[in-house]
Amino acid sequence: MLIILDIPLATQLDLVYLILACVGIVIILVCIGTYFFSYGERLKDKIQEIKAFGTDMKISVVTVFIFVGVALIIPMVWTGFNNTIKALDNSRQSLLTEKEAIIKERDLFKLKFDEAMAKRTRDQIYLLDLEGISEREFPKKEDIQVVYIDENSTTAPQIIDHEITAGQHKKVKVTFKNINDETEYATIEVIYKSSNQRWLFEEFRPGRPSLTLKKAAP
């Protein structure tokens, strides 16, 4: 009964090269043995004459067989060298792939961390300047009211506690509680109760404040 094995061509060639290499090694070992064992006496003195390309060379049979052995080994050595190069290239590609995967995981982790930090609630203090009012005319705490409108929860003005800072440059001090980077108020107002004078700031984002810089003189 004949059994046919479906062996890939590359594997078949590797097997052939291995067999040739083994034969080549045996030939080289036998040639080396001619210098140490008695059978070498008959081979060392034999000369092979080679005539080719206008040259006439005389070389010992042992040397010819050594060349043959080396020639039989070369395909296996060359295949092993190529396989090593391919393995190194595959390892390099694998390392690059793993590096890209690690970078993606790092970026994803950073994104999730930034999102979590943006949603983290906190309390934040603001100092409000009232435009067009002197220090002498600056209202007392009980004379003003600070309100804001949070369109996400209600359109009715919400009162926020406030203080008046001491010193020459007075400001209205307010503390926003439980805010995050996504908190946004449609307006924040300071109302002078006696005159109904209003100071207004629109699209206020306490979690991500923006600064308006004034042009400096050259």
C-alpha positions as CSV (number, residue, x, y, z in Angstrom):
1,M,0.0,0.0,0.0
2,L,1.5,3.3,-1.1
3,I,1.1,6.3,1.3
4,I,1.5,9.7,-0.3
5,L,2.4,12.5,2.2
6,D,1.4,16.0,1.3
7,I,4.6,17.8,2.3
8,P,5.1,21.5,1.4
9,L,7.7,22.2,-1.3
10,A,9.8,24.3,1.1
11,T,9.9,21.5,3.7
12,Q,10.9,19.0,0.9
13,L,13.8,21.3,-0.1
14,D,14.9,21.7,3.5
15,L,14.9,17.9,3.8
16,V,17.0,17.5,0.7
17,Y,19.4,20.2,1.8
18,L,19.7,18.5,5.2
19,I,20.5,15.2,3.6
20,L,23.1,16.8,1.2
21,A,24.7,18.6,4.2
22,C,24.9,15.4,6.1
23,V,26.6,13.7,3.1
24,G,28.9,16.6,2.8
25,I,29.9,16.5,6.4
26,V,30.6,12.7,6.2
27,I,32.8,13.3,3.1
28,I,34.8,16.0,4.9
29,L,35.2,13.8,8.0
30,V,36.4,11.0,5.8
31,C,38.9,13.3,4.1
32,I,40.2,14.5,7.4
33,G,40.5,10.9,8.5
34,T,42.9,10.2,5.7
35,Y,45.6,12.0,7.7
36,F,45.0,9.9,10.8
37,F,43.9,6.5,9.7
38,S,45.5,3.9,7.5
39,Y,43.0,4.0,4.6
40,G,44.3,7.5,3.9
41,E,47.6,6.2,2.7
42,R,46.0,5.1,-0.6
43,L,44.1,8.4,-1.1
44,K,46.6,11.1,-0.1
45,D,49.0,10.3,-2.9
46,K,46.3,10.1,-5.6
47,I,46.3,13.2,-7.9
48,Q,43.4,14.4,-10.0
49,E,44.2,16.3,-13.1
50,I,41.8,19.0,-14.2
51,K,41.9,20.6,-17.6
52,A,39.5,23.5,-18.2
53,F,39.6,27.0,-19.7
54,G,43.1,26.5,-21.0
55,T,44.5,25.5,-17.6
56,D,46.0,22.3,-16.5
57,M,45.7,21.7,-12.7
58,K,46.8,18.8,-10.6
59,I,45.1,18.5,-7.3
60,S,44.8,15.7,-4.8
61,V,41.7,13.5,-4.7
62,V,41.3,14.3,-1.0
63,T,41.1,18.1,-1.8
64,V,38.6,17.4,-4.5
65,F,36.4,15.5,-2.1
66,I,36.7,18.3,0.5
67,F,35.4,20.8,-2.1
68,V,32.6,18.5,-3.0
69,G,31.7,18.2,0.7
70,V,31.7,21.9,1.2
71,A,29.6,22.4,-1.9
72,L,27.0,19.9,-0.5
73,I,26.9,21.9,2.8
74,I,26.5,25.3,1.2
75,P,22.8,25.0,0.3
76,M,21.9,24.1,3.9
77,V,24.0,27.0,5.3
78,W,22.5,29.4,2.8
79,T,19.0,28.2,3.7
80,G,19.7,28.5,7.4
81,F,21.0,32.0,6.8
82,N,17.9,33.1,4.9
83,N,15.7,31.5,7.5
84,T,17.5,33.5,10.2
85,I,17.1,36.7,8.3
86,K,13.3,36.0,7.8
87,A,13.0,35.1,11.5
88,L,14.7,38.4,12.5
89,D,12.4,40.3,10.1
90,N,9.3,38.6,11.5
91,S,10.5,39.4,15.1
92,R,11.0,43.0,14.1
93,Q,7.5,43.2,12.5
94,S,6.0,41.5,15.6
95,L,7.8,44.1,17.9
96,L,6.5,47.0,15.7
97,T,2.9,45.5,15.9
98,E,3.2,45.2,19.7
99,K,4.6,48.7,19.9
100,E,1.6,50.1,17.9
101,A,-0.8,48.1,20.1
102,I,0.8,49.5,23.3
103,I,0.6,53.0,21.9
104,K,-3.1,52.6,21.0
105,E,-3.8,51.2,24.5
106,R,-1.9,54.1,26.1
107,D,-3.8,56.7,24.0
108,L,-7.1,55.0,24.8
109,F,-6.2,54.9,28.5
110,K,-5.2,58.6,28.4
111,L,-8.5,59.5,26.6
112,K,-10.6,57.6,29.3
113,F,-8.5,59.2,32.0
114,D,-9.1,62.7,30.6
115,E,-12.8,62.0,30.2
116,A,-13.0,60.8,33.8
117,M,-11.1,63.9,35.0
118,A,-13.4,66.2,33.0
119,K,-16.4,64.7,34.7
120,R,-14.9,64.8,38.1
121,T,-16.8,67.4,40.2
122,R,-15.2,70.0,42.4
123,D,-15.7,73.4,44.0
124,Q,-14.2,76.4,42.4
125,I,-13.9,80.1,43.5
126,Y,-14.2,83.0,41.2
127,L,-13.6,86.7,41.7
128,L,-15.9,89.0,39.7
129,D,-15.0,92.5,38.7
130,L,-17.9,95.0,38.4
131,E,-17.2,97.3,35.4
132,G,-17.8,101.0,35.7
133,I,-18.1,101.2,39.5
134,S,-15.5,102.9,41.8
135,E,-14.1,101.4,45.0
136,R,-16.0,104.0,47.0
137,E,-19.3,103.1,45.4
138,F,-18.7,99.4,45.5
139,P,-21.9,97.7,47.0
140,K,-22.0,95.8,50.2
141,K,-22.8,92.1,50.3
142,E,-26.4,92.7,51.2
143,D,-26.9,95.2,48.4
144,I,-26.3,92.8,45.5
145,Q,-27.5,89.4,44.4
146,V,-25.5,86.9,42.2
147,V,-27.6,84.6,40.0
148,Y,-26.9,82.2,37.2
149,I,-29.0,80.3,34.7
150,D,-28.3,76.7,34.1
151,E,-30.2,75.7,31.0
152,N,-29.5,72.0,31.5
153,S,-31.6,71.9,34.7
154,T,-33.9,75.0,34.6
155,T,-34.2,78.4,32.9
156,A,-35.0,80.1,36.2
157,P,-32.2,82.2,37.8
158,Q,-30.4,80.4,40.5
159,I,-29.0,82.4,43.5
160,I,-25.5,81.7,44.5
161,D,-23.9,82.8,47.8
162,H,-21.3,85.5,47.5
163,E,-18.8,87.6,49.6
164,I,-17.1,90.9,49.1
165,T,-13.3,90.8,49.2
166,A,-11.5,93.2,51.5
167,G,-8.8,95.6,50.4
168,Q,-8.5,98.4,47.9
169,H,-9.5,96.5,44.9
170,K,-12.8,95.0,45.9
171,K,-14.4,92.1,44.0
172,V,-17.4,89.8,44.4
173,K,-16.3,86.4,45.5
174,V,-18.5,83.4,44.5
175,T,-18.0,79.6,44.9
176,F,-19.4,77.3,42.3
177,K,-20.0,73.8,43.8
178,N,-20.0,70.4,42.1
179,I,-18.9,71.6,38.7
180,N,-16.8,69.8,36.1
181,D,-15.2,70.7,32.8
182,E,-18.5,70.2,31.0
183,T,-20.5,72.6,33.2
184,E,-21.9,75.6,31.3
185,Y,-24.2,78.4,32.4
186,A,-26.1,80.5,29.9
187,T,-25.5,83.6,32.0
188,I,-24.1,84.8,35.3
189,E,-25.4,88.1,36.7
190,V,-24.6,90.5,39.5
191,I,-27.7,92.6,40.4
192,Y,-27.6,95.8,42.3
193,K,-30.9,95.6,44.3
194,S,-31.5,99.3,44.8
195,S,-31.0,100.4,41.2
196,N,-31.5,97.2,39.4
197,Q,-28.2,97.7,37.8
198,R,-26.9,94.5,36.2
199,W,-23.5,93.1,35.3
200,L,-23.8,90.2,32.9
201,F,-21.5,87.5,31.6
202,E,-22.8,85.1,29.0
203,E,-21.8,81.5,28.2
204,F,-19.9,81.0,31.4
205,R,-18.0,77.8,31.7
206,P,-16.6,77.6,35.3
207,G,-14.9,74.3,34.7
208,R,-13.0,75.6,31.6
209,P,-12.7,79.4,31.9
210,S,-11.5,81.4,29.0
211,L,-9.4,84.6,29.4
212,T,-9.7,87.8,27.4
213,L,-6.3,89.5,27.1
214,K,-6.1,93.2,26.6
215,K,-3.8,94.6,24.0
216,A,-0.7,96.0,25.5
217,A,1.0,99.2,24.4
218,P,4.1,98.7,22.1
